[in-house]
Each structure stands twice: as C-alpha cells, then as structure tokens.
C-alpha cells in the first residue's frame, strides 16, 4: 500500500477526538504523570517553535501512556495582553474577537499535528470563569497583606501606554515593542514577592535534580541576596542649615564594609527624598536641577550604562574618621535597591572609580594586594590586606568585613542587614485587554475589595481602542459603581493585571476535573494527586519572569490554604530556538517556515520526526530542508517494510539460541533501541539518539530474512516510534497487529548475552585474520580454528609456539 500521510493522519485524528483518547482518568490510585508545555499566546498562527515545544511534550505524554501511567497533558491559551490591543488598533478588530478567532484557528492547527492534549481541560485565561477565580485570589492576597497600592516611579512604555515590571525591560526597552522605556510617577498595585525572597532562594536546592543549572543560577542572581552593613551618614552643620534642618542624615547600605575608610564621596538616587526636597524648594541652580530631571526620566537600564552625576554642594561626616564627604546625585543609584543612597569607594569599586575619574573626585586606597602593588590605573577589587584603616590595618579584607560590622554594632552606629535585588512585583497595567483588578475606590472607605459573590468583574464589550490611554478609564458607565462596604457612589479600579498573573497559576487550573471546574479554580485533592508537574517544557527566555512568578504564586496559594505543595515544577526542560540561516525565525527576516504548508506536503509525522531528530531538544535547531525530506523518506521506508511482517495479535515467541548471527544481531539492535528509549524519557531527553537507534535497528532487520524476527522487531519499533510519529504507528499497529496501540514491551536481556566472541589471529605478532569462537570453546579447538584461518601464512613452516590471550588474540609463532 502507498504511504499516504494525510489520509492516515486525518483518520486517526478523527478517531482520537471521537473516542476521548487522551482524557486523564479520575482514578487517583493509578501512578500519574503531568506533562505540560508552556501554553501559547494566540497570535494567529503556529510557528516552528510551537511545533518543537509541543512535539517534545507530546512524546513524553504518549510514552508514559504506553507505560500505563494516568497522564494529564493539557493545553490552553495565554490570551490576555497588549498584542491583542495593538492588533485591534491596526486592524479595527475588537481584542476579544481577534483573540478568540485566533484561538479557533490555532486549535485546528494543533489538531493537525496529532497532539494528544486533553480537550476537556482546555481554557483561555481571558475566559470570564478564569477571571472570576483569579480575582478571588487577588482579594485574598489583599486581605492578607500580600497586595498593596503605592505611588512610585515606574517603567513606562510610551508606545504601549502601560507600566512594565523591571523584568519586562530589556536593554532599556519594552520587552514587547522595543520602545525606549521612561520613568513615570504613578500609583501601582504590588504583589509582595519580597516576603518570599528567602524561601524562593532556599527552595532552589529542591530543584537541583530536575532543573537546568543555568536557570537556577539565573533565578539566584535575580533574587540577589547580599549581606552587608547599614548605617547613617550625618550631614555637617552647614549642610543641615542649607536643607532648612529638614534632614539630619540619610541611610546607606554596603556589601563592602571593609572599604569604609576608602569612602571619598556619597551618591543619592535622583528620586531620593532629599533630592526631591531640594528641587521642590529651589535649593539647586537651574543647570543642576535640569540634569537631575533628565536622570529621573531615563529608565533603570540606561542609567547603568553611561555614568553621570551632579554635585549637591552639601556634605556628610565620615562615621569613623570624621572627614567631610561630598554628596552627589548619580544616575547609577536606584531607589529600588537599598535606601537609594550609596557610599562610594572609588579605589575598590569599578563603577565608583569611573565616576570619580570623570568628575575629579578623591581616590583613597585602603586595601592592597598581599604581594606586589595594586594598579593605580584601576580599582583593586580583589581580597587583600587593609591599610589606611586605623584599627583595622593588617586584616584580610574578608575578615575585616565582619570586624567593621561588629564595631559599628558595638558603637551603635550601624547594623548588619540582608538586602535582596528582587523587589515587589508591580502588577497594574493601564490597558483594556486584561483581567480587571477587583477593587473599588470610595471617598469614605478608601480602597475596598469587591464582594466575591459579585465576581467576575468582567470587561465591557462596548469599548473603543484608539491607542491613547486606557479605554476603561474613558468608558461612560463601566467604572461607576456602588461601594461594596458602605453602598455609596464609588469608582471601579480601571487598571488591569499583568498577564504574568494569569500564567502564574494556570498549571493548577488544569488539575481541575470537569466536576470541579465550574465551582472551584481547583480542588486540593486533585492538586495533591497531579502536582507537581513531572515535565515542564518551554523556552529559556522564561527563566526569570514566568518561572519565578509561578513559584511565588504556588507558595502564596499554599499559605492561603488552597493547596499543600511548595514547588510547582519537578523537572524543567528548556528547549532551544529553531533557526534558519543561522538566525531566529521571524517574519521581518523572511526566514519563517509555515507549519501548515509543511504538514500539507509531508504530513505531521514527518514534521514531528524531523523536529525531534535534528538536534537534542535543549540545543538550537538549524532548519534543513533536505533533512525534512530525509525524515519523510525514512517514514515511507518504515511503512513499506511492514510488508515483511506477519499479521498477528501477539508478539512472536522466539528462541534466541536457535538464531543465526544476523538474526541475533538484529534482535540485539532492536532491544538496544528500546533500552535507549527508556533512558531518553527518564534521564537524557536526547530524542535524536533514540530515533537513530530505531534507524540502526531497521538496517539490522534488513540484513536478515527471518519473518518472526522481523515481526518482533517491528512490533517493538512501532512502540518506540509511536510517541514521535503516532499516526503511522497507530495505522500499522491496527493493520498488522489488530490493535490500535501496542502495549509496553519489556527489554529481553537474552539478546545481550554474548555466546561468541571475535579473536584476532596473528603470525609472529602480525595480525592476519579474525575468527569467531564460542565463549565456552576450549583452547585446543580455538587454536585449530586459528590455524585454519591463517593456513596460507603457516603452510610448510615450523610452529615454535601457540599463544592464546583469552578473549583477545591467538598468536602463532613460526620459524623463519
């Protein structure tokens, strides 16, 4: 029969849909596997990155079903977000219609790949039911003190007209549209992730066996725990008077207390309250004031590049030496780290050194190398010996850190503190297409949570999106409401939530059975059975944002009493990008591959086989048209070779000892491929080596003609290939083995038992031949076989010695 992939694939996709083939069972006594690929944003069409991600996840899901696990393998849609609003502006379409039309189209595309997703647990995060439960969580967090509102300087994208979290600013630009981000002062809701910094950091150790080290390191660095000294720098009398006696001092934090005697200036963030006071009260000249305002408007990333600053012409007193220290404003000092003020030690900090050189500030070294001299043309930042440091002279710099902190604490002029880089998560977004934040502003009651029985607070459909401001703010009726507490007129919150809120708990929602879905976000017993996710598959670009937030949300859900787990994802696989011509596929580069066209030409099984065979999943994959052709040819050959097998209902029982050499070798290669498959799914994830093993086994089967060996080998190889090329494997299983999908096969260890070995045969130490002998053959028979193999070299010669090196060599020594 001709291999017709499209006909075969449509047949089995229809069968799987009609028979609910991939719905998880609600039998919680069974062993389980939860396989999850990061859900897509419904952008309109699948790309090859989607194909790779979901092919990997589907291979895991199908493999574990073969092993009789109860498998949860869901799909959904990360459907809120700015791109929908941008598309609405561009195309004149409503974001809701644009989003759900895209979901319908992409759902059909996913179906053509034969992905074994649960259909009954599918949802979009813009569904009102999802919003209802999420708003309930937000209310719980607010009441528990884990969510609050405050005013501050925020990252603002002028193009998308919304606030961005620090993590969403990439090289000073918006992570979505690449517009230069600016600073804007406004009110914002924050989730108190800072309450969980220690636990988020400590629990990384629980993930060491299942997560890539690179991701763990990225999270550890982002959380950024640092130990140090906090103390006050007091203004001198003249500076206090200049500040109208409004301020006596300001607090600084340092991780280098050993350099305390090297402090030659101090720097404040442009947003520091002292700086704001001087601006508001005209205590600075116009040039200085304008320079500070320019710094404030720059985003945090740009402020770390080109160092700049201005002197405030005020001074503080060194806490130990009593020397006068000038106070500057510097663009590299940020309000969201420490107190927004730093002590500067240019002799021992590269950033401080560059700044001091630029503005001609004093540089005082206080640490020197143990041997040799420090380079006066740069900062010395290594461990060394203190000098110019009074009582601390001669101490190693690492010992001096402890000594200086102890001295400050003894004198009650400072204290040991721990700081974190990670700051509270700002979740307000000034846009329409997002989950409304469920609060009301009342003149009498302040900020009030909506009553849970009134949830969801749904978005109005009758809006006009112009690209200017938040449509909810200008809606004629939607925001006007009654206070849930006092009943008076009130205004509904018009900010919507950061879409990372939705993706921080979607994996919990998937655990909800149909019986649970309408009444609860998820059920504690179902969560306890399914969580954590056994294999989570997605891109490395989510290492900080999504994965950190998801870990945080899981811990919050635990503390709110909803669940009883600490970490959501047991194993994480970060797949590499799909490249073409050496760069990431993108429409702007004109190097994209349309998955629909690929499937139409070759079939989904070919697309899946190529994407898993071309490179290990964690590495980048370079697109190769000829390799796609090769994948198709292999599947066609695999289909055609089925004519060699017997039609049967069970695998043939073969007596291995009775087989010839080629037959034994073929069986060995088949079961080597099976062993490799188990190893790949459990440990290595190198699908390319597993597929290569199947190809080697096929070649070995081709070298022999035993029909039973062919049939057994084909049966096993169908099982190995089914997670990769499921349509063809189900078709051949039905056609030849009268079953829809093959039950798991155990590795037959008999095929690896060696009953013969190959020995080299040498004459006077020079290798002349090889012989195959039985492992139990005696020396006499081996020597006889060896002589026969080298007869032409020893004919008529006198044999001096016959040497057998067990399992290696026979050497015949002759005269002459």
C-alpha positions in Angstrom: 0.0 0.0 0.0 1.2 3.5 -0.8 2.2 5.7 2.2 -0.4 8.5 2.3 0.3 10.5 5.4 -2.6 13.0 5.1 -5.2 10.2 4.7 -3.7 8.2 7.6 -3.4 11.3 9.8 -7.0 12.6 9.3 -8.3 9.1 10.1 -6.6 8.8 13.4 -7.1 12.4 14.5 -10.9 11.8 13.9 -10.6 8.6 15.9 -8.8 10.2 18.9 -11.3 13.0 19.0 -14.4 10.8 18.9 -13.0 8.4 21.5 -11.7 10.9 24.1 -8.4 9.1 23.7 -6.3 11.5 25.7 -8.5 12.5 28.6 -6.9 11.8 32.0 -8.7 9.2 34.2 -10.2 10.2 37.5 -8.7 7.1 39.2 -6.3 8.5 41.7 -5.0 5.1 42.7 -3.0 4.9 39.4 0.5 6.2 39.1 0.4 9.6 37.3 2.4 11.8 35.0 1.7 15.5 34.5 3.3 16.6 31.2 3.0 20.3 30.4 4.3 22.5 27.6 4.1 26.3 28.3 0.8 27.5 26.8 0.8 29.8 23.7 -0.3 33.3 23.2 -3.0 33.1 20.5 -1.1 35.3 18.0 -2.9 33.8 14.9 -0.7 31.1 13.6 1.7 28.4 14.9 5.4 28.8 14.3 8.1 26.1 14.3 9.0 27.0 17.9 5.5 25.9 18.9 5.9 22.7 16.8 9.1 21.8 18.6 7.7 22.6 22.1 4.5 20.6 21.7 6.2 17.7 19.9 8.6 17.3 22.8 5.7 17.4 25.3 3.6 15.0 23.3 6.4 12.5 23.1 6.6 12.4 26.9 2.8 12.1 27.2 2.4 9.3 24.7 5.4 7.4 26.2 4.0 7.5 29.7 0.6 6.4 28.5 2.3 3.4 26.9 3.8 2.6 30.4 0.3 2.6 31.9 0.5 6.0 33.7 -2.5 8.2 34.2 -1.4 11.1 32.1 -2.5 14.8 32.3 -1.4 16.6 29.2 -3.4 19.8 28.8 -3.3 22.8 26.6 -4.8 26.3 27.0 -4.3 29.9 25.8 -2.4 32.8 27.5 -4.9 35.1 25.9 -4.9 38.4 27.6 -2.2 41.0 26.7 -1.1 44.1 24.8 -0.7 42.4 21.3 -4.5 41.9 21.1 -5.0 45.7 21.7 -2.3 46.5 19.2 -4.0 44.3 16.6 -7.3 46.0 17.4 -5.8 49.4 16.7 -4.1 48.2 13.5 -7.0 46.1 12.1 -10.0 47.7 13.6 -11.0 44.4 15.3 -12.2 44.0 18.9 -9.5 42.4 21.0 -11.9 39.8 22.2 -13.0 38.7 18.7 -9.4 38.9 17.5 -8.2 36.7 20.4 -10.9 34.0 20.2 -10.8 33.8 16.4 -7.1 33.2 16.7 -7.7 30.5 19.3 -10.1 28.7 17.0 -7.6 28.8 14.1 -4.6 27.7 16.2 -6.6 24.9 17.9 -7.2 23.4 14.4 -3.5 23.8 13.6 -2.6 21.9 16.8 -5.0 19.2 15.9 -3.3 18.6 12.5 -0.1 17.8 14.5 -1.9 14.9 16.2 -1.0 16.3 19.7 -2.5 14.2 22.5 -4.0 17.1 24.5 -6.9 16.8 26.9 -9.7 18.8 25.3 -11.9 18.8 28.4 -9.5 20.8 30.4 -8.7 23.5 27.8 -9.4 27.1 28.7 -8.3 30.6 27.8 -7.1 32.9 30.5 -9.4 35.6 29.2 -12.4 33.4 29.9 -14.7 35.0 32.5 -14.7 31.9 34.7 -10.9 32.0 34.9 -11.0 35.8 35.7 -13.6 35.1 38.5 -11.3 32.7 40.3 -8.2 34.9 39.8 -10.0 37.9 41.1 -10.9 35.9 44.2 -7.2 35.1 44.8 -6.3 38.8 44.4 -8.9 39.7 47.0 -7.5 37.1 49.4 -4.0 38.4 48.8 -5.1 42.0 49.5 -6.8 40.9 52.7 -3.7 39.0 53.8 -1.5 42.0 53.2 0.3 40.4 50.2 -1.1 43.0 47.8 -0.9 46.8 48.3 -1.0 50.1 46.4 1.5 52.9 46.5 2.9 55.7 44.4 6.3 55.5 42.9 8.5 55.9 39.8 7.7 53.1 37.3 8.9 51.8 34.0 6.5 53.3 31.4 6.3 52.3 27.7 5.2 55.3 25.7 4.2 53.1 22.8 2.0 50.6 24.6 1.0 53.2 27.2 1.5 50.9 30.2 3.7 50.1 33.1 6.3 47.4 32.9 7.9 45.3 35.6 11.7 45.6 35.8 11.9 42.1 34.4 10.0 43.3 31.3 12.6 46.0 30.4 15.2 44.5 28.1 18.3 46.7 27.4 16.2 49.8 28.3 13.4 48.9 26.0 9.9 47.4 26.3 10.2 43.6 26.0 7.3 43.5 23.6 7.7 46.5 21.2 11.3 47.6 21.8 10.3 51.2 22.6 12.6 53.1 24.9 11.2 52.9 28.4 10.9 56.1 30.6 10.3 56.7 34.2 6.8 57.9 35.3 5.5 58.5 38.8 2.1 57.0 39.4 0.1 54.6 41.6 0.6 50.9 41.2 -0.6 47.7 42.8 2.2 45.4 44.0 2.3 41.8 45.0 4.6 41.3 48.0 7.0 38.8 46.5 9.7 40.3 48.8 8.0 38.3 51.7 9.1 35.1 49.9 12.7 36.0 48.9 14.3 33.7 51.4 12.1 30.8 50.6 12.3 31.3 46.8 16.1 31.3 47.2 16.4 28.4 49.6 14.0 26.2 47.7 16.1 26.3 44.6 18.1 23.5 46.2 14.9 21.3 45.9 15.1 21.8 42.1 18.7 20.9 41.5 18.0 17.4 40.2 15.2 18.4 37.8 16.1 21.9 36.6 18.9 23.1 34.3 21.7 24.7 36.4 21.7 27.7 34.1 18.1 28.5 35.1 18.8 28.0 38.8 21.7 30.4 38.6 19.6 33.0 36.8 17.0 32.9 39.4 19.5 33.0 42.2 21.2 36.1 40.7 17.9 37.8 40.1 16.8 37.3 43.7 20.2 38.7 44.5 20.7 38.1 48.2 23.5 40.2 49.7 24.8 40.6 53.3 26.2 43.9 54.4 26.3 47.0 56.7 23.6 49.6 57.0 24.4 52.9 58.7 23.6 56.6 58.6 25.7 59.4 57.1 25.1 62.5 59.0 25.1 66.0 57.4 27.5 68.5 58.7 26.0 71.6 60.4 26.3 73.8 57.3 24.5 71.3 55.1 21.7 70.9 57.7 21.2 74.6 57.6 21.1 74.6 53.8 18.4 71.9 54.0 16.4 74.1 56.4 17.1 71.5 59.1 14.7 69.2 57.4 17.1 66.3 57.2 19.8 65.2 59.7 21.2 62.2 57.8 20.4 59.5 55.3 20.9 55.7 55.3 23.3 53.8 53.2 23.9 50.1 52.6 27.2 48.4 51.6 28.4 44.9 50.9 32.0 46.1 51.4 32.3 47.4 55.0 36.0 46.5 54.7 36.4 49.6 52.5 34.8 52.0 54.9 37.9 54.2 55.2 38.1 54.5 51.4 34.8 56.4 51.2 35.5 59.7 49.4 32.0 60.7 48.3 28.4 59.6 48.6 25.7 59.4 45.9 21.9 59.7 46.0 19.4 58.4 43.5 17.7 61.2 41.5 14.4 60.2 43.1 15.7 60.3 46.7 13.5 62.3 49.1 16.4 64.7 49.9 16.9 65.4 46.2 13.2 65.9 45.7 13.1 68.3 48.6 15.9 70.4 47.1 14.2 70.5 43.7 10.8 71.4 45.2 12.3 74.2 47.4 14.6 75.7 44.7 17.7 74.8 46.6 19.6 74.0 43.3 20.6 76.1 40.4 18.8 75.5 37.1 21.6 73.6 35.4 21.8 71.1 38.3 18.0 70.8 38.6 17.6 70.1 34.8 20.4 67.5 34.9 18.6 65.7 37.8 15.3 65.8 36.0 16.9 64.2 32.9 18.3 61.4 35.0 14.9 60.8 36.6 13.3 60.4 33.2 15.8 57.8 32.0 15.0 54.1 32.6 16.9 52.0 35.1 18.8 50.1 32.4 20.1 53.1 30.5 21.2 54.6 33.8 23.6 51.8 34.4 25.4 52.4 31.1 26.9 55.9 30.8 27.7 57.1 34.4 26.7 60.7 35.1 26.1 62.9 38.1 25.9 66.4 39.7 27.2 67.7 43.0 24.6 69.0 45.5 27.1 71.1 47.4 26.2 69.5 50.7 28.4 67.2 52.8 28.2 64.4 55.3 30.6 63.3 58.0 32.5 60.0 57.8 31.2 57.9 60.7 34.7 56.8 61.8 37.3 59.3 60.6 35.1 62.4 60.9 36.2 63.6 57.5 33.9 65.6 55.2 32.4 63.7 52.4 30.6 65.5 49.4 27.2 64.3 48.4 26.3 63.9 44.7 23.4 62.7 42.7 24.4 59.8 40.4 22.3 58.2 37.7 23.5 54.7 38.6 22.0 54.8 42.1 18.4 53.3 42.1 15.7 53.8 44.6 14.6 50.2 44.5 17.9 48.8 45.9 18.7 49.5 49.5 17.9 53.1 50.5 18.6 54.9 47.3 21.9 56.1 48.6 25.4 54.7 48.5 28.8 55.2 50.0 31.3 55.5 47.1 34.8 53.9 47.4 36.4 54.6 44.0 39.7 52.8 44.9 37.9 49.5 45.2 34.8 49.6 43.0 34.9 49.9 39.2 31.8 52.0 38.9 32.8 54.4 41.7 36.3 54.6 40.2 34.9 55.6 36.7 32.6 58.2 38.3 35.4 59.7 40.4 37.8 59.9 37.4 35.1 61.6 35.3 34.5 64.3 37.9 37.9 64.6 39.5 36.9 63.2 42.9 39.4 61.9 45.5 40.5 58.3 45.3 41.8 56.8 48.6 43.1 53.1 48.5 42.6 51.2 51.8 43.2 47.6 50.6 46.4 46.3 48.9 47.4 43.0 47.4 49.1 40.5 49.7 52.1 40.6 47.3 53.1 43.3 44.8 51.4 46.7 44.2 47.9 47.5 43.0 47.4 49.0 39.6 46.9 52.7 40.2 45.0 53.0 36.9 42.1 50.8 38.0 40.1 49.9 41.1 41.5 47.0 43.2 38.5 44.7 43.8 40.2 41.5 45.0 40.7 40.2 48.5 43.7 41.8 50.1 45.2 43.4 53.2 43.8 46.6 54.8 45.9 49.7 55.3 45.0 53.4 55.9 42.2 51.9 58.0 43.3 52.7 61.6 42.4 49.8 64.0 41.7 47.5 61.0 45.1 47.8 59.4 46.7 44.4 58.6 43.4 42.4 58.5 42.4 40.4 55.4 39.6 42.2 53.7 37.1 39.3 54.2 37.9 39.2 57.9 37.7 43.0 58.1 34.1 42.9 56.8 33.0 41.1 60.0 35.2 43.2 62.2 33.9 46.5 60.8 30.3 45.4 61.2 30.9 44.3 64.8 32.5 47.7 65.5 29.5 49.6 64.1 27.1 47.4 66.1 29.1 47.8 69.3 29.2 51.6 68.9 25.5 51.5 67.9 26.2 53.5 64.7 25.2 50.8 62.3 23.9 47.2 61.9 24.2 44.0 59.9 21.4 43.7 57.3 20.4 41.5 54.4 19.2 43.0 51.1 17.7 41.5 48.0 17.7 42.6 44.4 14.2 41.2 43.9 11.6 43.9 44.6 7.8 43.6 44.9 6.1 42.8 41.7 4.1 45.6 40.2 1.0 44.1 38.6 -1.0 47.1 37.4 -1.4 47.7 33.7 -3.1 50.6 32.1 -4.9 48.8 29.3 -8.2 47.2 28.4 -7.5 43.6 27.4 -6.5 42.2 30.8 -8.2 40.9 34.0 -9.7 43.8 35.9 -8.3 44.4 39.4 -11.3 43.8 41.7 -11.2 46.9 43.8 -13.4 50.0 44.2 -12.3 53.5 45.3 -14.7 55.0 47.8 -14.3 58.5 49.2 -15.3 57.3 52.6 -13.9 53.8 52.8 -10.8 54.1 50.6 -9.8 51.0 48.6 -12.4 48.3 49.0 -12.4 44.7 47.7 -15.4 43.7 45.5 -17.6 41.1 47.2 -16.7 37.6 45.9 -20.4 36.9 45.1 -20.2 39.7 42.5 -17.3 38.2 40.7 -16.2 38.1 38.0 -15.8 41.8 37.3 -15.9 41.4 33.6 -14.7 43.7 30.9 -17.3 45.7 28.9 -17.5 44.8 25.3 -18.6 48.2 24.1 -15.2 50.0 24.1 -13.2 52.0 21.6 -9.5 51.3 21.4 -7.6 54.2 19.9 -4.1 53.5 21.3 -4.3 56.5 23.6 -4.8 55.7 27.3 -6.9 53.0 28.9 -10.4 52.6 27.4 -11.8 51.5 30.7 -10.9 55.0 32.1 -13.0 56.7 29.5 -15.9 54.3 29.4 -19.2 56.2 30.1 -20.6 53.7 32.6 -18.4 50.7 33.4 -16.3 52.3 36.2 -19.2 53.8 38.1 -20.5 51.6 40.8 -21.5 51.4 44.5 -19.1 50.8 47.3 -19.4 47.1 48.4 -18.8 48.3 52.0 -21.0 51.4 52.5 -23.1 51.4 49.4 -22.3 55.0 48.4 -21.2 56.0 44.9 -17.7 54.8 44.1 -15.3 54.3 41.2 -14.2 50.9 40.0 -10.4 50.3 39.5 -9.6 50.7 35.8 -6.1 49.1 35.9 -6.0 45.5 34.7 -3.5 42.8 35.7 -0.1 42.0 34.3 -0.6 38.9 32.1 2.1 37.1 34.1 -0.5 36.8 36.9 -2.6 34.6 34.7 0.4 32.4 33.7 1.4 32.1 37.4 -1.3 29.6 38.3 -2.7 28.1 35.0 -1.0 24.8 35.7 -3.0 24.5 38.9 -6.3 25.1 37.0 -5.5 22.2 34.6 -5.8 19.8 37.5 -9.5 20.6 37.9 -11.7 17.8 36.6 -15.0 18.6 34.8 -16.8 18.0 38.1 -14.7 20.7 39.8 -14.3 23.3 37.0 -17.4 25.4 37.4 -17.3 25.7 41.2 -13.6 26.0 42.1 -10.4 27.1 40.5 -9.0 23.7 41.5 -9.6 21.1 44.2 -7.0 20.4 46.9 -7.2 16.6 46.4 -6.9 16.8 42.7 -3.9 19.2 43.1 -2.3 16.8 45.6 -2.6 13.9 43.1 -1.4 15.7 39.9 1.1 18.2 41.2 4.0 18.9 40.8 4.3 18.9 37.0 6.6 16.0 36.1 7.9 17.5 32.9 7.6 21.2 32.1 8.7 22.2 28.7 9.4 25.8 27.5 11.9 28.4 26.4 14.9 29.6 28.4 13.5 33.1 28.0 11.0 32.4 30.8 13.7 31.5 33.3 13.2 34.6 35.4 9.8 36.2 34.7 7.3 33.3 34.4 9.1 30.6 36.4 9.9 32.9 39.3 6.3 34.2 39.5 4.8 30.8 39.2 7.0 29.6 42.1 5.9 32.6 44.1 2.2 32.1 43.3 2.4 28.4 44.3 3.7 29.3 47.7 1.0 32.0 48.2 -1.7 29.5 47.2 -0.3 27.2 49.9 -0.3 29.9 52.5 -3.8 30.9 51.6 -4.8 27.3 52.4 -5.8 26.3 48.8 -3.0 23.7 48.2 -0.3 21.9 50.1 2.8 22.0 47.8 5.9 24.2 47.8 7.1 24.0 44.2 5.1 23.6 41.0 7.6 22.1 38.5 9.6 19.0 39.3 11.5 18.8 36.1 12.1 21.6 33.6 13.3 21.2 30.0 14.2 24.4 28.2 14.1 23.8 24.5 16.4 25.7 22.1 15.2 28.0 19.4 14.5 26.9 15.8 16.9 28.8 13.5 17.1 29.3 9.7 20.2 30.6 8.1 21.8 30.9 11.5 19.2 33.3 13.0 15.9 33.0 14.8 12.9 32.6 12.5 11.0 35.9 12.2 8.7 37.5 9.6 10.9 40.5 9.4 13.9 38.4 8.4 11.8 36.5 5.8 13.1 33.1 7.1 10.0 31.6 8.6 8.7 28.1 7.8 4.9 27.6 7.7 4.0 24.5 9.7 0.7 24.2 7.8 2.5 24.0 4.4 5.0 21.6 5.8 2.2 19.3 7.1 0.3 19.5 3.9 3.4 18.4 1.9 4.9 15.8 4.1 2.5 15.1 6.9 2.6 15.8 10.7 4.6 12.7 11.5 7.4 13.9 9.2 7.3 17.4 10.9 7.5 15.8 14.4 10.2 13.3 13.4 12.4 16.0 11.9 12.0 18.4 14.8 13.0 15.8 17.3 15.7 14.2 15.2 17.5 17.3 14.0 19.1 18.3 17.4 18.8 17.5 21.1 15.8 19.5 22.5 17.9 21.7 24.7 20.1 22.9 21.8 19.3 25.3 19.0 17.9 23.6 15.8 19.0 24.7 12.4 16.3 24.2 9.8 17.4 21.9 7.0 15.1 21.2 4.0 17.0 18.1 2.9 16.8 16.7 6.5 13.0 17.1 6.3 13.0 15.2 3.1 15.1 12.5 4.8 12.6 12.2 7.7 9.8 11.7 5.2 11.8 9.0 3.3 12.6 7.2 6.5 8.9 7.0 7.4 8.0 5.9 3.9 10.6 3.2 4.2 9.3 2.2 7.6 5.8 2.0 6.2 6.9 -0.1 3.2 9.0 -2.5 5.2 5.8 -3.5 7.1 5.2 -6.0 4.2 7.9 -8.2 5.8 5.9 -8.8 9.0 3.4 -11.4 10.0 -0.2 -10.3 10.8 -0.7 -11.4 14.4 -2.3 -10.5 17.7 0.7 -11.0 19.9 4.4 -10.8 19.5 6.2 -13.9 18.3 8.0 -16.1 20.9 11.5 -16.5 19.6 14.2 -19.0 20.8 17.2 -16.8 20.6 19.8 -19.6 20.8 18.5 -21.1 17.6 19.1 -17.9 15.5 21.9 -17.2 13.2 24.4 -14.4 13.6 22.5 -11.8 11.6 19.2 -12.6 13.3 20.7 -12.3 16.7 22.4 -9.1 15.8 19.0 -7.7 14.5 17.3 -8.6 17.8 20.1 -7.0 19.8 19.8 -3.7 17.9 16.0 -3.7 18.3 16.3 -4.1 22.1 19.2 -1.6 22.3 16.8 0.9 20.7 14.2 0.1 23.3 16.7 0.5 26.2 17.8 3.8 24.7 14.2 4.9 24.5 13.6 4.3 28.2 16.8 6.1 29.1 15.9 9.1 26.9 12.5 9.7 28.5 13.7 9.2 32.1 17.1 10.9 32.0 18.6 12.4 28.9 15.8 13.7 26.6 18.0 13.1 23.5 15.3 12.1 21.1 17.8 12.3 18.3 19.8 9.4 19.6 16.7 7.3 20.2 15.5 7.8 16.6 19.0 7.0 15.4 18.7 3.7 17.4 15.5 2.9 15.5 17.2 3.6 12.2 20.1 1.3 13.1 17.6 -1.4 14.2 15.8 -1.1 10.9 19.1 -1.5 9.0 19.9 -4.6 11.0 16.5 -6.1 10.4 17.0 -5.5 6.7 20.2 -7.7 6.8 18.3 -10.8 7.8 15.2 -12.6 6.4 13.6 -14.3 9.4 10.0 -13.3 9.4 9.4 -13.8 13.1 12.5 -11.6 13.9 11.1 -9.0 11.5 7.7 -9.2 13.2 9.0 -8.9 16.7 11.4 -6.1 15.8 8.7 -4.2 14.0 6.3 -4.6 17.0 9.0 -3.1 19.3 10.0 -0.3 16.9 6.4 0.7 16.4 6.1 1.2 20.2 9.3 3.3 20.3 8.2 5.5 17.3 4.6 6.0 18.4 5.3 9.0 20.6 7.2 10.6 17.7 5.1 9.6 14.7 1.8 8.5 16.2 -0.4 8.4 13.2 1.7 6.0 11.1 2.3 3.8 14.2 -1.4 3.5 15.1 -2.2 2.7 11.5 0.4 0.0 11.2 -0.5 -1.4 14.6 -4.1 -1.8 13.5 -3.2 -3.1 10.1 -0.8 -5.8 11.1 -1.3 -6.4 14.8 -5.1 -5.8 15.0 -4.8 -3.3 17.9 -5.0 0.5 18.0 -1.9 1.0 20.1 0.7 -1.5 21.3 1.1 -2.4 25.0 4.6 -1.8 26.5 7.3 -4.4 25.7 9.9 -5.4 28.3 13.5 -5.5 27.3 14.6 -9.1 26.6 18.0 -9.4 28.3 18.7 -12.7 26.5 19.6 -10.8 23.3 22.6 -9.1 25.1 24.0 -12.4 26.3 27.3 -13.0 24.4 27.6 -16.6 23.1 30.5 -16.0 20.8 33.5 -13.6 20.6 35.8 -12.4 17.9 39.5 -13.0 18.3 42.4 -11.6 16.2 44.8 -14.2 14.8 48.5 -13.2 14.4 51.6 -14.8 12.9 54.7 -13.7 14.7 52.8 -10.9 16.2 51.4 -9.6 12.9 47.6 -9.6 12.6 46.5 -11.8 9.7 42.9 -12.8 10.3 39.9 -12.9 12.7 37.9 -15.8 14.0 34.6 -16.1 15.8 34.6 -18.7 18.6 32.2 -19.8 21.3 32.6 -18.3 24.7 33.0 -21.8 26.1 35.3 -23.3 23.4 38.5 -24.9 24.8 42.0 -23.8 23.9 42.6 -26.8 21.6 39.6 -26.0 19.3 40.4 -22.3 19.3 44.0 -22.9 18.2 42.8 -25.3 15.5 40.3 -22.7 14.1 43.0 -20.1 14.2 45.5 -22.3 12.2 42.8 -22.9 9.6 42.2 -19.1 9.2 46.0 -18.4 8.6 46.8 -21.6 6.7 48.5 -19.8 3.8 50.9 -18.0 6.1 52.0 -21.0 8.1 52.0 -23.7 5.3 55.3 -25.6 5.4 56.6 -23.6 8.3 57.7 -24.9 11.7 55.5 -23.8 14.5 57.5 -22.8 17.5 54.8 -21.7 19.9 50.9 -21.3 20.1 49.8 -18.5 22.3 46.2 -17.7 23.3 45.4 -14.4 25.0 41.9 -15.1 26.4 39.1 -13.0 24.7 41.7 -11.1 22.6 44.2 -12.8 20.4 45.8 -16.0 19.1 49.4 -15.7 18.1 51.2 -18.4 16.2 55.0 -18.2 16.3 56.9 -19.8 13.4 60.5 -20.1 12.3 61.8 -18.0 9.5 
